[in-house]
Amino acid sequence: MKFTVIDAIVANTPGYSAFLPECFNTMRAVDGVVFVADSQWEKMEENVESFRNLEENLREYNYSLDEMPYVIQYNKRDLANVAPIEYLEFMLNRRARRVPYFEAVAVNGDGVFDTLNTVSRMVLVGEFGQEKGEHRETA
């Protein structure tokens, strides 16, 4: 039996372009993605730009969000000036395949475990098996 370890789960956050070179190196072996969006209204344009950059960067390594596990985390939900979830979903999660999303206050750890747990499970299902209930033969 062959065991595989998750190589990398990339978390992409708007406004951290200084870290792009490190992010590119990580993308060579990416298994899943967490897109962390800033929930503040004034960050919407940066969120959309960052999401597009993520797609372009993944494409450079022959990856596509349509074919890999990813989730979206809406961070900073504790602030007063946040956009409603419905608006965030409309802006960032309206592809043909909608993905799980999580509300978070990362500075307190709220929503962080659920986000990472879900993307990790998605990666493992993709690596080791199919959806629940589908039979896999063992050797």
VMD Tcl script that builds the backbone (N, CA, C; Angstrom):
set m [mol new atoms 417]
animate dup $m
set s [atomselect $m all]
$s set {name element resname resid chain x y z} {
  {N N MET 1 A 0.841 -1.168 0.000}
  {CA C MET 1 A 0.000 0.000 0.000}
  {C C MET 1 A 0.890 1.236 0.000}
  {N N LYS 2 A 0.543 2.204 -0.815}
  {CA C LYS 2 A 1.312 3.438 -0.929}
  {C C LYS 2 A 0.633 4.537 -0.113}
  {N N PHE 3 A 1.405 5.245 0.691}
  {CA C PHE 3 A 0.877 6.348 1.461}
  {C C PHE 3 A 1.436 7.646 0.897}
  {N N THR 4 A 0.584 8.642 0.806}
  {CA C THR 4 A 0.986 9.930 0.283}
  {C C THR 4 A 0.724 10.985 1.349}
  {N N VAL 5 A 1.627 11.895 1.481}
  {CA C VAL 5 A 1.476 12.997 2.413}
  {C C VAL 5 A 1.043 14.214 1.610}
  {N N ILE 6 A 0.187 15.018 2.184}
  {CA C ILE 6 A -0.202 16.259 1.518}
  {C C ILE 6 A 1.044 17.123 1.395}
  {N N ASP 7 A 1.386 17.477 0.153}
  {CA C ASP 7 A 2.586 18.277 -0.079}
  {C C ASP 7 A 2.391 19.721 0.361}
  {N N ALA 8 A 1.292 20.330 -0.072}
  {CA C ALA 8 A 1.099 21.740 0.261}
  {C C ALA 8 A -0.348 22.124 0.090}
  {N N ILE 9 A -0.804 22.952 0.984}
  {CA C ILE 9 A -2.085 23.623 0.839}
  {C C ILE 9 A -1.753 25.101 0.854}
  {N N VAL 10 A -2.105 25.786 -0.215}
  {CA C VAL 10 A -1.748 27.190 -0.356}
  {C C VAL 10 A -2.870 28.051 0.198}
  {N N ALA 11 A -2.520 28.997 1.043}
  {CA C ALA 11 A -3.467 30.003 1.501}
  {C C ALA 11 A -3.109 31.306 0.809}
  {N N ASN 12 A -4.061 31.872 0.112}
  {CA C ASN 12 A -3.819 33.089 -0.649}
  {C C ASN 12 A -4.617 34.219 -0.008}
  {N N THR 13 A -3.949 35.296 0.357}
  {CA C THR 13 A -4.582 36.408 1.042}
  {C C THR 13 A -4.298 37.706 0.298}
  {N N PRO 14 A -5.327 38.517 0.060}
  {CA C PRO 14 A -5.113 39.792 -0.622}
  {C C PRO 14 A -4.136 40.681 0.131}
  {N N GLY 15 A -3.328 41.417 -0.621}
  {CA C GLY 15 A -2.449 42.402 -0.031}
  {C C GLY 15 A -1.082 41.896 0.371}
  {N N TYR 16 A -0.735 40.673 0.034}
  {CA C TYR 16 A 0.567 40.136 0.421}
  {C C TYR 16 A 1.418 39.827 -0.800}
  {N N SER 17 A 1.475 40.752 -1.732}
  {CA C SER 17 A 2.212 40.530 -2.969}
  {C C SER 17 A 3.711 40.384 -2.737}
  {N N ALA 18 A 4.210 40.846 -1.608}
  {CA C ALA 18 A 5.644 40.697 -1.314}
  {C C ALA 18 A 6.034 39.231 -1.181}
  {N N PHE 19 A 5.056 38.371 -0.896}
  {CA C PHE 19 A 5.333 36.951 -0.697}
  {C C PHE 19 A 5.098 36.122 -1.950}
  {N N LEU 20 A 4.812 36.762 -3.082}
  {CA C LEU 20 A 4.517 36.016 -4.304}
  {C C LEU 20 A 5.623 35.062 -4.733}
  {N N PRO 21 A 6.900 35.420 -4.663}
  {CA C PRO 21 A 7.926 34.452 -5.067}
  {C C PRO 21 A 7.875 33.154 -4.262}
  {N N GLU 22 A 7.674 33.257 -2.943}
  {CA C GLU 22 A 7.559 32.055 -2.117}
  {C C GLU 22 A 6.306 31.271 -2.474}
  {N N CYS 23 A 5.245 31.991 -2.769}
  {CA C CYS 23 A 3.982 31.358 -3.142}
  {C C CYS 23 A 4.160 30.566 -4.437}
  {N N PHE 24 A 4.871 31.121 -5.407}
  {CA C PHE 24 A 5.113 30.415 -6.663}
  {C C PHE 24 A 5.849 29.111 -6.423}
  {N N ASN 25 A 6.869 29.128 -5.557}
  {CA C ASN 25 A 7.615 27.909 -5.259}
  {C C ASN 25 A 6.715 26.857 -4.626}
  {N N THR 26 A 5.823 27.267 -3.752}
  {CA C THR 26 A 4.900 26.346 -3.098}
  {C C THR 26 A 3.930 25.740 -4.104}
  {N N MET 27 A 3.537 26.496 -5.102}
  {CA C MET 27 A 2.530 26.025 -6.057}
  {C C MET 27 A 3.012 24.873 -6.924}
  {N N ARG 28 A 4.283 24.616 -6.944}
  {CA C ARG 28 A 4.781 23.497 -7.751}
  {C C ARG 28 A 4.234 22.162 -7.281}
  {N N ALA 29 A 3.866 22.057 -6.013}
  {CA C ALA 29 A 3.401 20.783 -5.467}
  {C C ALA 29 A 2.104 20.958 -4.681}
  {N N VAL 30 A 1.257 21.862 -5.119}
  {CA C VAL 30 A 0.044 22.164 -4.374}
  {C C VAL 30 A -0.979 21.031 -4.494}
  {N N ASP 31 A -1.618 20.717 -3.366}
  {CA C ASP 31 A -2.676 19.711 -3.333}
  {C C ASP 31 A -4.049 20.346 -3.148}
  {N N GLY 32 A -4.100 21.479 -2.498}
  {CA C GLY 32 A -5.360 22.156 -2.240}
  {C C GLY 32 A -5.099 23.621 -1.950}
  {N N VAL 33 A -6.159 24.415 -1.980}
  {CA C VAL 33 A -6.024 25.866 -1.818}
  {C C VAL 33 A -7.060 26.372 -0.822}
  {N N VAL 34 A -6.615 27.283 0.033}
  {CA C VAL 34 A -7.515 28.079 0.862}
  {C C VAL 34 A -7.373 29.512 0.377}
  {N N PHE 35 A -8.450 30.069 -0.134}
  {CA C PHE 35 A -8.426 31.481 -0.510}
  {C C PHE 35 A -8.992 32.253 0.665}
  {N N VAL 36 A -8.172 33.115 1.266}
  {CA C VAL 36 A -8.592 33.910 2.410}
  {C C VAL 36 A -8.944 35.310 1.920}
  {N N ALA 37 A -10.222 35.642 2.022}
  {CA C ALA 37 A -10.702 36.954 1.587}
  {C C ALA 37 A -10.888 37.854 2.803}
  {N N ASP 38 A -10.539 39.101 2.646}
  {CA C ASP 38 A -10.766 40.106 3.680}
  {C C ASP 38 A -12.216 40.569 3.538}
  {N N SER 39 A -13.005 40.428 4.567}
  {CA C SER 39 A -14.447 40.723 4.500}
  {C C SER 39 A -14.790 42.204 4.447}
  {N N GLN 40 A -13.841 43.088 4.641}
  {CA C GLN 40 A -14.125 44.512 4.663}
  {C C GLN 40 A -14.541 45.011 3.272}
  {N N TRP 41 A -15.538 45.883 3.244}
  {CA C TRP 41 A -16.024 46.424 1.970}
  {C C TRP 41 A -14.892 46.995 1.134}
  {N N GLU 42 A -14.006 47.770 1.764}
  {CA C GLU 42 A -12.952 48.452 1.009}
  {C C GLU 42 A -11.893 47.497 0.467}
  {N N LYS 43 A -11.968 46.231 0.801}
  {CA C LYS 43 A -11.008 45.240 0.309}
  {C C LYS 43 A -11.563 44.381 -0.832}
  {N N MET 44 A -12.788 44.658 -1.259}
  {CA C MET 44 A -13.412 43.829 -2.296}
  {C C MET 44 A -12.612 43.808 -3.595}
  {N N GLU 45 A -12.153 44.963 -4.041}
  {CA C GLU 45 A -11.383 45.027 -5.285}
  {C C GLU 45 A -10.092 44.216 -5.164}
  {N N GLU 46 A -9.415 44.327 -4.018}
  {CA C GLU 46 A -8.200 43.536 -3.793}
  {C C GLU 46 A -8.506 42.040 -3.754}
  {N N ASN 47 A -9.637 41.670 -3.142}
  {CA C ASN 47 A -10.031 40.258 -3.100}
  {C C ASN 47 A -10.199 39.686 -4.501}
  {N N VAL 48 A -10.918 40.410 -5.342}
  {CA C VAL 48 A -11.165 39.938 -6.706}
  {C C VAL 48 A -9.857 39.861 -7.480}
  {N N GLU 49 A -9.014 40.875 -7.347}
  {CA C GLU 49 A -7.711 40.873 -8.024}
  {C C GLU 49 A -6.847 39.706 -7.531}
  {N N SER 50 A -6.844 39.482 -6.236}
  {CA C SER 50 A -6.053 38.393 -5.668}
  {C C SER 50 A -6.556 37.031 -6.144}
  {N N PHE 51 A -7.865 36.883 -6.253}
  {CA C PHE 51 A -8.436 35.626 -6.739}
  {C C PHE 51 A -8.027 35.382 -8.192}
  {N N ARG 52 A -8.080 36.422 -8.986}
  {CA C ARG 52 A -7.632 36.300 -10.390}
  {C C ARG 52 A -6.149 35.962 -10.465}
  {N N ASN 53 A -5.343 36.597 -9.627}
  {CA C ASN 53 A -3.909 36.291 -9.589}
  {C C ASN 53 A -3.671 34.841 -9.203}
  {N N LEU 54 A -4.435 34.356 -8.242}
  {CA C LEU 54 A -4.315 32.959 -7.837}
  {C C LEU 54 A -4.588 32.040 -9.029}
  {N N GLU 55 A -5.651 32.308 -9.752}
  {CA C GLU 55 A -5.978 31.489 -10.923}
  {C C GLU 55 A -4.862 31.521 -11.964}
  {N N GLU 56 A -4.335 32.706 -12.233}
  {CA C GLU 56 A -3.249 32.838 -13.210}
  {C C GLU 56 A -1.993 32.103 -12.750}
  {N N ASN 57 A -1.654 32.262 -11.486}
  {CA C ASN 57 A -0.462 31.607 -10.957}
  {C C ASN 57 A -0.599 30.091 -10.980}
  {N N LEU 58 A -1.753 29.584 -10.646}
  {CA C LEU 58 A -1.980 28.141 -10.711}
  {C C LEU 58 A -1.875 27.641 -12.152}
  {N N ARG 59 A -2.408 28.424 -13.073}
  {CA C ARG 59 A -2.364 28.050 -14.492}
  {C C ARG 59 A -0.927 27.893 -14.979}
  {N N GLU 60 A -0.012 28.717 -14.462}
  {CA C GLU 60 A 1.403 28.619 -14.851}
  {C C GLU 60 A 2.002 27.259 -14.501}
  {N N TYR 61 A 1.418 26.580 -13.516}
  {CA C TYR 61 A 1.887 25.256 -13.108}
  {C C TYR 61 A 0.915 24.162 -13.542}
  {N N ASN 62 A 0.081 24.488 -14.528}
  {CA C ASN 62 A -0.888 23.552 -15.097}
  {C C ASN 62 A -1.915 23.059 -14.085}
  {N N TYR 63 A -2.305 23.913 -13.174}
  {CA C TYR 63 A -3.381 23.619 -12.230}
  {C C TYR 63 A -4.580 24.485 -12.574}
  {N N SER 64 A -5.752 24.032 -12.159}
  {CA C SER 64 A -6.973 24.802 -12.338}
  {C C SER 64 A -7.844 24.639 -11.101}
  {N N LEU 65 A -8.453 25.725 -10.656}
  {CA C LEU 65 A -9.357 25.633 -9.517}
  {C C LEU 65 A -10.572 24.763 -9.832}
  {N N ASP 66 A -10.867 24.581 -11.110}
  {CA C ASP 66 A -11.985 23.723 -11.493}
  {C C ASP 66 A -11.689 22.255 -11.225}
  {N N GLU 67 A -10.415 21.923 -11.054}
  {CA C GLU 67 A -10.019 20.522 -10.922}
  {C C GLU 67 A -9.309 20.198 -9.612}
  {N N MET 68 A -9.252 21.134 -8.697}
  {CA C MET 68 A -8.535 20.862 -7.447}
  {C C MET 68 A -9.372 21.284 -6.250}
  {N N PRO 69 A -9.086 20.678 -5.101}
  {CA C PRO 69 A -9.817 21.045 -3.887}
  {C C PRO 69 A -9.449 22.459 -3.436}
  {N N TYR 70 A -10.475 23.244 -3.160}
  {CA C TYR 70 A -10.223 24.549 -2.544}
  {C C TYR 70 A -11.450 25.016 -1.789}
  {N N VAL 71 A -11.206 25.858 -0.825}
  {CA C VAL 71 A -12.261 26.466 -0.029}
  {C C VAL 71 A -11.976 27.956 0.076}
  {N N ILE 72 A -12.983 28.690 0.490}
  {CA C ILE 72 A -12.833 30.134 0.686}
  {C C ILE 72 A -13.081 30.439 2.158}
  {N N GLN 73 A -12.225 31.279 2.714}
  {CA C GLN 73 A -12.406 31.747 4.086}
  {C C GLN 73 A -12.650 33.253 4.045}
  {N N TYR 74 A -13.763 33.685 4.619}
  {CA C TYR 74 A -14.076 35.110 4.728}
  {C C TYR 74 A -13.619 35.565 6.107}
  {N N ASN 75 A -12.479 36.236 6.138}
  {CA C ASN 75 A -11.828 36.608 7.383}
  {C C ASN 75 A -12.273 37.995 7.856}
  {N N LYS 76 A -11.950 38.302 9.090}
  {CA C LYS 76 A -12.220 39.598 9.742}
  {C C LYS 76 A -13.715 39.853 9.910}
  {N N ARG 77 A -14.458 38.796 10.183}
  {CA C ARG 77 A -15.902 38.923 10.334}
  {C C ARG 77 A -16.291 39.679 11.597}
  {N N ASP 78 A -15.348 39.956 12.469}
  {CA C ASP 78 A -15.629 40.664 13.712}
  {C C ASP 78 A -15.645 42.182 13.542}
  {N N LEU 79 A -15.224 42.670 12.396}
  {CA C LEU 79 A -15.166 44.121 12.191}
  {C C LEU 79 A -16.532 44.680 11.819}
  {N N ALA 80 A -16.688 45.988 12.017}
  {CA C ALA 80 A -17.985 46.632 11.786}
  {C C ALA 80 A -18.296 46.851 10.306}
  {N N ASN 81 A -17.277 46.985 9.485}
  {CA C ASN 81 A -17.476 47.382 8.085}
  {C C ASN 81 A -17.361 46.211 7.110}
  {N N VAL 82 A -17.948 45.066 7.446}
  {CA C VAL 82 A -17.814 43.895 6.588}
  {C C VAL 82 A -18.996 43.774 5.634}
  {N N ALA 83 A -18.710 43.222 4.473}
  {CA C ALA 83 A -19.748 42.954 3.483}
  {C C ALA 83 A -20.552 41.727 3.918}
  {N N PRO 84 A -21.821 41.669 3.544}
  {CA C PRO 84 A -22.615 40.481 3.868}
  {C C PRO 84 A -22.066 39.246 3.130}
  {N N ILE 85 A -22.252 38.092 3.733}
  {CA C ILE 85 A -21.788 36.844 3.130}
  {C C ILE 85 A -22.360 36.670 1.729}
  {N N GLU 86 A -23.610 37.024 1.531}
  {CA C GLU 86 A -24.235 36.869 0.208}
  {C C GLU 86 A -23.460 37.639 -0.862}
  {N N TYR 87 A -23.003 38.836 -0.522}
  {CA C TYR 87 A -22.235 39.646 -1.469}
  {C C TYR 87 A -20.862 39.029 -1.723}
  {N N LEU 88 A -20.191 38.588 -0.658}
  {CA C LEU 88 A -18.894 37.937 -0.809}
  {C C LEU 88 A -19.018 36.692 -1.677}
  {N N GLU 89 A -20.056 35.917 -1.440}
  {CA C GLU 89 A -20.288 34.713 -2.239}
  {C C GLU 89 A -20.517 35.074 -3.715}
  {N N PHE 90 A -21.275 36.142 -3.952}
  {CA C PHE 90 A -21.528 36.577 -5.326}
  {C C PHE 90 A -20.224 36.994 -6.009}
  {N N MET 91 A -19.359 37.658 -5.294}
  {CA C MET 91 A -18.115 38.151 -5.887}
  {C C MET 91 A -17.062 37.056 -6.075}
  {N N LEU 92 A -17.007 36.074 -5.161}
  {CA C LEU 92 A -15.873 35.149 -5.159}
  {C C LEU 92 A -16.236 33.670 -5.324}
  {N N ASN 93 A -17.498 33.320 -5.225}
  {CA C ASN 93 A -17.840 31.903 -5.229}
  {C C ASN 93 A -19.039 31.627 -6.131}
  {N N ARG 94 A -18.960 32.092 -7.357}
  {CA C ARG 94 A -20.069 31.867 -8.286}
  {C C ARG 94 A -19.622 31.147 -9.556}
  {N N ARG 95 A -18.652 30.288 -9.411}
  {CA C ARG 95 A -18.193 29.471 -10.524}
  {C C ARG 95 A -19.189 28.336 -10.746}
  {N N ALA 96 A -18.963 27.549 -11.778}
  {CA C ALA 96 A -19.828 26.399 -12.047}
  {C C ALA 96 A -19.854 25.459 -10.844}
  {N N ARG 97 A -18.707 25.285 -10.200}
  {CA C ARG 97 A -18.622 24.461 -8.991}
  {C C ARG 97 A -18.418 25.396 -7.809}
  {N N ARG 98 A -19.474 25.546 -7.001}
  {CA C ARG 98 A -19.334 26.359 -5.791}
  {C C ARG 98 A -18.615 25.538 -4.738}
  {N N VAL 99 A -17.801 26.194 -3.942}
  {CA C VAL 99 A -16.987 25.500 -2.955}
  {C C VAL 99 A -17.424 25.890 -1.545}
  {N N PRO 100 A -17.040 25.082 -0.560}
  {CA C PRO 100 A -17.360 25.439 0.826}
  {C C PRO 100 A -16.707 26.766 1.215}
  {N N TYR 101 A -17.398 27.509 2.067}
  {CA C TYR 101 A -16.818 28.751 2.583}
  {C C TYR 101 A -16.961 28.764 4.097}
  {N N PHE 102 A -16.110 29.565 4.724}
  {CA C PHE 102 A -16.100 29.654 6.172}
  {C C PHE 102 A -15.934 31.100 6.594}
  {N N GLU 103 A -16.695 31.488 7.593}
  {CA C GLU 103 A -16.506 32.791 8.212}
  {C C GLU 103 A -15.413 32.634 9.266}
  {N N ALA 104 A -14.560 33.647 9.388}
  {CA C ALA 104 A -13.441 33.510 10.319}
  {C C ALA 104 A -13.069 34.838 10.961}
  {N N VAL 105 A -12.498 34.702 12.138}
  {CA C VAL 105 A -11.780 35.774 12.812}
  {C C VAL 105 A -10.444 35.136 13.155}
  {N N ALA 106 A -9.552 35.146 12.187}
  {CA C ALA 106 A -8.308 34.375 12.294}
  {C C ALA 106 A -7.462 34.800 13.477}
  {N N VAL 107 A -7.489 36.067 13.828}
  {CA C VAL 107 A -6.671 36.543 14.944}
  {C C VAL 107 A -7.072 35.840 16.247}
  {N N ASN 108 A -8.320 35.385 16.342}
  {CA C ASN 108 A -8.799 34.632 17.510}
  {C C ASN 108 A -8.794 33.128 17.263}
  {N N GLY 109 A -8.520 32.734 16.029}
  {CA C GLY 109 A -8.556 31.322 15.676}
  {C C GLY 109 A -9.937 30.846 15.258}
  {N N ASP 110 A -10.929 31.718 15.276}
  {CA C ASP 110 A -12.292 31.330 14.918}
  {C C ASP 110 A -12.383 30.986 13.431}
  {N N GLY 111 A -12.859 29.797 13.127}
  {CA C GLY 111 A -13.058 29.372 11.749}
  {C C GLY 111 A -11.824 28.809 11.071}
  {N N VAL 112 A -10.667 28.918 11.687}
  {CA C VAL 112 A -9.418 28.482 11.056}
  {C C VAL 112 A -9.348 26.959 10.975}
  {N N PHE 113 A -9.620 26.284 12.080}
  {CA C PHE 113 A -9.562 24.822 12.070}
  {C C PHE 113 A -10.567 24.239 11.090}
  {N N ASP 114 A -11.794 24.757 11.106}
  {CA C ASP 114 A -12.819 24.241 10.184}
  {C C ASP 114 A -12.393 24.399 8.731}
  {N N THR 115 A -11.788 25.538 8.417}
  {CA C THR 115 A -11.309 25.796 7.060}
  {C C THR 115 A -10.247 24.778 6.659}
  {N N LEU 116 A -9.215 24.646 7.482}
  {CA C LEU 116 A -8.114 23.728 7.157}
  {C C LEU 116 A -8.561 22.275 7.194}
  {N N ASN 117 A -9.432 21.926 8.117}
  {CA C ASN 117 A -9.939 20.570 8.197}
  {C C ASN 117 A -10.703 20.196 6.921}
  {N N THR 118 A -11.524 21.099 6.446}
  {CA C THR 118 A -12.322 20.814 5.249}
  {C C THR 118 A -11.457 20.673 4.012}
  {N N VAL 119 A -10.528 21.593 3.784}
  {CA C VAL 119 A -9.693 21.478 2.587}
  {C C VAL 119 A -8.803 20.240 2.675}
  {N N SER 120 A -8.349 19.905 3.869}
  {CA C SER 120 A -7.537 18.692 4.032}
  {C C SER 120 A -8.355 17.447 3.706}
  {N N ARG 121 A -9.578 17.395 4.178}
  {CA C ARG 121 A -10.455 16.258 3.863}
  {C C ARG 121 A -10.710 16.165 2.356}
  {N N MET 122 A -10.917 17.317 1.733}
  {CA C MET 122 A -11.145 17.323 0.282}
  {C C MET 122 A -9.931 16.765 -0.454}
  {N N VAL 123 A -8.742 17.142 -0.012}
  {CA C VAL 123 A -7.513 16.645 -0.627}
  {C C VAL 123 A -7.407 15.138 -0.435}
  {N N LEU 124 A -7.661 14.675 0.780}
  {CA C LEU 124 A -7.541 13.245 1.063}
  {C C LEU 124 A -8.565 12.417 0.294}
  {N N VAL 125 A -9.783 12.915 0.165}
  {CA C VAL 125 A -10.789 12.210 -0.633}
  {C C VAL 125 A -10.321 12.111 -2.076}
  {N N GLY 126 A -9.754 13.190 -2.598}
  {CA C GLY 126 A -9.245 13.170 -3.964}
  {C C GLY 126 A -8.058 12.244 -4.138}
  {N N GLU 127 A -7.248 12.109 -3.102}
  {CA C GLU 127 A -6.040 11.292 -3.186}
  {C C GLU 127 A -6.317 9.818 -2.954}
  {N N PHE 128 A -7.168 9.520 -1.971}
  {CA C PHE 128 A -7.339 8.131 -1.541}
  {C C PHE 128 A -8.679 7.508 -1.904}
  {N N GLY 129 A -9.629 8.268 -2.311}
  {CA C GLY 129 A -10.919 7.658 -2.578}
  {C C GLY 129 A -11.911 8.642 -3.119}
  {N N GLN 130 A -13.084 8.121 -3.312}
  {CA C GLN 130 A -14.168 8.920 -3.855}
  {C C GLN 130 A -15.102 9.327 -2.726}
  {N N GLU 131 A -16.249 9.839 -3.113}
  {CA C GLU 131 A -17.232 10.294 -2.141}
  {C C GLU 131 A -17.715 9.145 -1.279}
  {N N LYS 132 A -18.322 9.461 -0.146}
  {CA C LYS 132 A -18.837 8.463 0.771}
  {C C LYS 132 A -19.790 7.517 0.047}
  {N N GLY 133 A -19.718 6.261 0.412}
  {CA C GLY 133 A -20.649 5.292 -0.132}
  {C C GLY 133 A -20.169 4.608 -1.393}
  {N N GLU 134 A -19.177 5.160 -2.055}
  {CA C GLU 134 A -18.678 4.522 -3.266}
  {C C GLU 134 A -17.635 3.482 -2.888}
  {N N HIS 135 A -17.805 2.276 -3.385}
  {CA C HIS 135 A -16.931 1.158 -3.033}
  {C C HIS 135 A -15.608 1.241 -3.784}
  {N N ARG 136 A -14.518 1.002 -3.058}
  {CA C ARG 136 A -13.191 0.918 -3.675}
  {C C ARG 136 A -12.633 -0.446 -3.364}
  {N N GLU 137 A -12.086 -1.075 -4.378}
  {CA C GLU 137 A -11.456 -2.365 -4.156}
  {C C GLU 137 A -10.099 -2.168 -3.514}
  {N N THR 138 A -9.747 -3.112 -2.641}
  {CA C THR 138 A -8.424 -3.068 -2.028}
  {C C THR 138 A -7.624 -4.252 -2.510}
  {N N ALA 139 A -6.329 -4.051 -2.636}
  {CA C ALA 139 A -5.467 -5.129 -3.137}
  {C C ALA 139 A -4.911 -5.942 -2.006}
}
mol reanalyze $m
mol bondsrecalc $m
mol representation Tube
mol addrep $m
